[in-house]
Amino acid sequence: MSLDLWNTVGTYGTFFVIAATALAALVQLRHMRSSNQIAALSDLSKREGTPEFASALQFVFNRLHEKMEDPAFRYQVVHAAARTEENAVLIAKIMAVGSYYEEMGLLVKSGLIDRELLFDMQSPSIVTTWDALREVTAIRRERYAPSYENSEYLTVLAQDWLAKHPSGTYPANVRRLDVPNVWRSADEQYAAALATAV
């Protein structure tokens, strides 16, 4: 073989080695990205499952609106130095929930969590939590305009996802199971009794 032929074979061989290395690096990056997503989702799930977070959510959904009618509470939401001990505990619950969804929005915005995966699991809770925190967000934004902007971004995407999937994402070609509500009649009677009691 001539020297030119060896040179050509060597050049092609080097090209194939570099191409194989680049391909292996891309596969490894994809696996790392998947691992990072799993870790981020696992961290969020662990925090969401704590009793402290459940207590914070319960306050946000069940008592926050009532507390927002109190001007002293509203003032203390944005003036930390004025917080009473009782309100400081309640405002910490608000901040825990707000920060959770703010962090989730940042992870989505930066591409560290797959949107489709997250919205398939969390869209309804994202939207309802945003609605529950809307008044707090409005007050905070009067002092600091970007308050909860990542949460807002997350909510807009979740609303769009829900609009795109109004019946969920169950595959169309897979049969469904019958899930009858055996409690419907009893629950309707209970709801009617509550309505007449008020």
C-alpha positions in Angstrom: 0.0 0.0 0.0 1.1 3.5 -0.8 1.7 6.2 1.8 -1.3 8.2 0.4 -3.6 5.2 0.9 -2.5 4.7 4.5 -2.9 8.4 5.1 -6.5 8.3 3.7 -7.4 5.2 5.8 -5.9 6.9 8.9 -8.0 10.0 8.3 -11.2 8.0 7.8 -10.4 5.9 10.9 -9.9 9.1 13.0 -13.1 10.5 11.7 -15.1 7.4 12.6 -13.5 7.3 16.1 -14.4 11.0 16.7 -17.9 10.4 15.4 -18.4 7.4 17.6 -17.1 9.3 20.6 -19.4 12.2 19.9 -22.4 9.8 19.5 -21.5 8.1 22.8 -21.3 11.6 24.5 -24.7 12.5 23.1 -26.2 9.3 24.5 -24.5 9.9 27.8 -25.9 13.5 27.9 -29.4 12.3 27.3 -29.1 9.8 30.1 -27.7 12.5 32.4 -30.6 14.8 31.5 -33.1 12.0 32.3 -31.3 11.4 35.6 -31.5 15.1 36.4 -35.2 15.3 35.6 -35.9 12.2 37.8 -33.9 13.8 40.7 -35.7 17.2 40.3 -39.1 15.5 40.2 -38.2 13.3 43.1 -37.2 16.3 45.2 -40.4 18.1 44.4 -42.4 15.0 45.2 -40.7 14.5 48.5 -41.3 18.1 49.5 -45.0 17.9 48.4 -45.5 14.8 50.5 -44.4 16.3 53.8 -46.9 17.0 56.6 -45.7 20.6 56.7 -46.4 21.2 53.0 -49.9 19.5 53.4 -50.6 21.9 56.3 -49.5 24.8 54.2 -51.7 23.8 51.3 -54.6 23.3 53.6 -54.2 26.8 54.9 -53.8 28.3 51.4 -56.9 26.5 50.1 -59.2 26.7 53.1 -58.3 29.8 55.2 -56.2 32.2 53.2 -59.1 33.9 51.5 -60.7 34.7 54.9 -57.4 36.0 56.3 -57.0 38.2 53.3 -60.0 40.2 54.4 -58.0 41.4 57.4 -56.0 44.6 56.5 -53.5 43.9 59.2 -52.8 40.5 57.7 -52.5 42.0 54.2 -50.0 44.6 55.5 -48.0 41.9 57.2 -47.7 39.8 54.0 -45.4 42.4 52.6 -44.0 44.0 55.8 -42.0 41.2 57.5 -41.0 43.4 60.5 -44.7 44.0 61.4 -45.7 40.4 61.5 -47.3 39.0 64.6 -46.2 35.6 65.8 -49.5 34.1 64.6 -49.4 35.7 61.2 -45.7 34.9 60.7 -46.6 31.2 61.0 -49.4 31.6 58.5 -47.4 33.7 56.1 -44.6 31.2 56.2 -47.2 28.6 55.0 -48.0 30.9 52.1 -44.4 31.4 51.2 -43.7 27.6 51.4 -46.4 26.9 48.8 -45.5 29.9 46.7 -41.8 29.0 46.7 -42.6 25.4 45.7 -44.5 26.5 42.6 -42.0 29.2 41.9 -39.2 26.7 41.9 -41.2 24.3 39.7 -41.7 27.1 37.2 -38.0 27.9 37.2 -37.2 24.2 36.5 -39.6 24.1 33.6 -38.5 27.5 32.2 -34.8 26.4 32.3 -35.7 23.1 30.6 -34.6 20.9 33.6 -38.0 19.2 33.7 -39.9 17.9 30.8 -43.1 20.0 30.4 -45.3 17.3 29.1 -44.4 14.9 31.9 -44.9 17.6 34.6 -48.2 19.0 33.2 -49.7 15.5 32.8 -49.2 15.0 36.5 -49.6 18.5 38.0 -51.6 20.8 35.7 -54.8 21.0 37.8 -52.9 21.6 41.1 -50.7 24.3 39.4 -53.7 26.2 38.2 -55.8 25.9 41.4 -52.8 26.9 43.6 -52.2 30.0 41.4 -55.8 31.0 41.8 -55.6 30.5 45.6 -52.5 32.7 45.8 -53.7 35.4 43.3 -54.5 38.0 46.0 -51.2 37.5 47.8 -49.3 37.7 44.5 -51.1 41.0 43.6 -50.1 42.5 47.0 -46.5 41.3 46.7 -46.2 42.7 43.2 -47.0 46.2 44.3 -43.7 46.1 46.2 -41.7 43.8 44.0 -43.1 43.4 40.4 -41.5 40.1 39.5 -43.0 38.2 42.5 -44.0 34.7 41.5 -43.3 35.3 37.9 -42.0 31.7 37.4 -45.2 30.5 39.0 -47.2 32.6 36.7 -45.3 31.3 33.7 -45.9 27.7 34.9 -49.6 28.4 35.3 -50.0 29.9 31.8 -48.3 26.8 30.4 -50.5 24.5 32.6 -53.7 26.3 31.5 -52.7 25.9 27.9 -51.9 22.2 28.4 -55.3 21.7 30.1 -57.0 23.5 27.2 -55.2 21.2 24.7 -56.1 18.1 26.7 -59.6 18.7 28.1 -60.3 15.0 28.4 -56.9 14.0 29.7 -54.2 12.1 27.8 -55.6 8.5 28.0 -54.6 6.8 24.7 -57.5 6.7 22.3 -56.9 3.1 21.2 -56.9 1.5 24.7 -60.1 0.3 26.2 -61.4 2.0 29.4 -62.4 0.4 32.6 -65.9 0.9 34.0 -65.6 3.0 37.2 -69.2 3.5 38.6 -69.7 5.9 41.4 -71.6 3.8 43.9 -71.8 6.8 46.3 -73.4 9.3 43.9 -76.9 9.1 45.4 -75.7 9.3 49.0 -73.3 12.2 48.1 -76.1 14.1 46.3 -78.3 13.7 49.4 -75.5 14.9 51.7 -74.8 17.9 49.5 -78.5 18.8 49.4 -78.7 18.6 53.2 -75.7 20.9 53.5 -77.3 23.4 51.1 -80.5 23.5 53.1 -78.6 23.8 56.4 -77.0 27.0 55.3 
